[in-house]
Amino acid sequence: MNRDQLYFDLFQTALEGGINHWSQCSMYYWEAEYGVEDLQGFRADVHPVDSEDDEDWDRMVIDRRVIARGYTLATTLWRGRVSWSTGKPPVVIREDTDWDYDAGDADVIVQLGLFGDVTYG
């Protein structure tokens, strides 16, 4: 799996289950055309579910940059500080990389990318 595909898959897993316990999505873009995954331009706008008034919430953008930042933190500062589902995220990504992550791992990577910390349990 290449880096672009891994980042996209983490994004999609987070949006379709990983971050739902703390956020609500207001815009979700993932396909370029006819179901082809947009590996570079994926994007979602989310806000915390504890926002009481839609006009008061701070919109957060989750895109490739956020996933890349979160993944970098996950493989450096946070690699040994998080209980990963089946193993720590691989530092080096090659075509044969097959990290068995789950929605919780994708959630952690998004939180690291957005906040630089794991804010929501």
C-alpha positions as CSV (number, residue, x, y, z in Angstrom):
1,M,0.0,0.0,0.0
2,N,1.4,3.4,-0.9
3,R,1.4,6.4,1.4
4,D,-1.4,8.2,-0.5
5,Q,-3.7,5.1,-0.3
6,L,-2.9,4.6,3.4
7,Y,-3.7,8.3,4.2
8,F,-7.0,8.1,2.2
9,D,-8.0,4.8,3.9
10,L,-7.3,6.3,7.4
11,F,-9.4,9.4,6.5
12,Q,-12.3,7.3,5.3
13,T,-12.2,4.9,8.3
14,A,-12.1,7.9,10.7
15,L,-15.0,9.6,9.0
16,E,-17.1,6.5,8.7
17,G,-16.8,5.4,12.3
18,G,-13.7,6.4,14.1
19,I,-14.5,10.0,15.0
20,N,-18.3,9.8,15.3
21,H,-18.1,9.7,19.1
22,W,-16.8,13.3,19.3
23,S,-17.7,14.9,16.0
24,Q,-20.3,15.5,13.4
25,C,-19.6,15.9,9.7
26,S,-21.1,18.7,7.7
27,M,-19.2,18.0,4.4
28,Y,-17.5,14.9,3.2
29,Y,-15.6,14.8,-0.1
30,W,-13.7,11.6,-1.1
31,E,-14.3,10.8,-4.8
32,A,-13.0,12.6,-7.8
33,E,-15.3,11.1,-10.4
34,Y,-17.4,8.0,-10.9
35,G,-16.4,6.4,-7.6
36,V,-12.6,7.0,-8.2
37,E,-11.0,7.8,-4.8
38,D,-9.4,11.3,-4.7
39,L,-6.2,10.3,-2.9
40,Q,-4.9,13.9,-2.8
41,G,-7.9,16.0,-2.5
42,F,-10.1,14.3,0.1
43,R,-11.7,16.6,2.7
44,A,-14.2,16.8,5.4
45,D,-15.6,19.6,7.6
46,V,-16.5,18.5,11.1
47,H,-17.4,20.0,14.4
48,P,-17.6,18.7,18.0
49,V,-20.9,17.0,18.8
50,D,-21.0,18.9,22.1
51,S,-21.6,22.1,20.2
52,E,-25.0,23.4,21.3
53,D,-25.6,25.9,18.5
54,D,-24.5,25.3,14.9
55,E,-23.5,29.0,14.6
56,D,-21.1,28.8,17.6
57,W,-19.1,25.7,16.6
58,D,-15.6,25.8,15.3
59,R,-15.4,24.0,12.0
60,M,-12.4,21.7,11.7
61,V,-11.1,20.6,8.3
62,I,-9.8,17.1,7.9
63,D,-7.7,16.6,4.8
64,R,-4.5,15.0,3.6
65,R,-2.4,17.5,5.5
66,V,-4.1,16.7,8.8
67,I,-3.8,12.9,8.2
68,A,-0.1,13.3,7.3
69,R,0.6,15.4,10.4
70,G,-1.3,12.9,12.6
71,Y,0.5,9.9,11.1
72,T,3.9,11.6,11.6
73,L,3.0,12.2,15.3
74,A,1.7,8.6,15.5
75,T,5.0,7.2,14.3
76,T,7.2,9.4,16.4
77,L,6.1,11.1,19.7
78,W,3.0,9.1,20.2
79,R,4.1,5.7,18.8
80,G,4.6,4.2,22.3
81,R,2.1,6.4,24.1
82,V,-1.1,5.0,22.5
83,S,-2.5,1.5,22.8
84,W,-2.8,0.6,19.1
85,S,-5.3,-2.1,18.0
86,T,-3.0,-4.7,16.6
87,G,0.4,-3.0,16.5
88,K,2.2,0.3,16.2
89,P,1.9,2.2,13.0
90,P,4.7,1.4,10.6
91,V,7.4,4.1,10.3
92,V,8.3,3.2,6.8
93,I,5.5,2.8,4.2
94,R,6.2,0.6,1.2
95,E,4.0,-1.0,-1.4
96,D,3.8,-4.2,0.7
97,T,3.0,-2.4,4.0
98,D,-0.2,-3.9,5.5
99,W,-0.9,-2.2,8.8
100,D,-4.0,-3.7,10.4
101,Y,-5.5,-0.6,11.9
102,D,-9.1,-0.1,13.1
103,A,-11.5,2.9,13.5
104,G,-10.0,3.7,16.9
105,D,-6.5,4.0,15.4
106,A,-7.8,6.2,12.6
107,D,-9.6,8.4,15.3
108,V,-6.3,8.8,17.1
109,I,-4.5,9.8,14.0
110,V,-7.1,12.4,13.1
111,Q,-7.0,13.8,16.7
112,L,-3.2,14.0,16.5
113,G,-3.4,15.8,13.2
114,L,-6.0,18.3,14.4
115,F,-5.0,18.9,18.0
116,G,-1.5,17.5,18.4
117,D,-2.9,15.4,21.2
118,V,-5.5,12.8,21.9
119,T,-8.3,15.0,23.2
120,Y,-11.3,12.7,23.1
121,G,-11.0,9.3,24.9
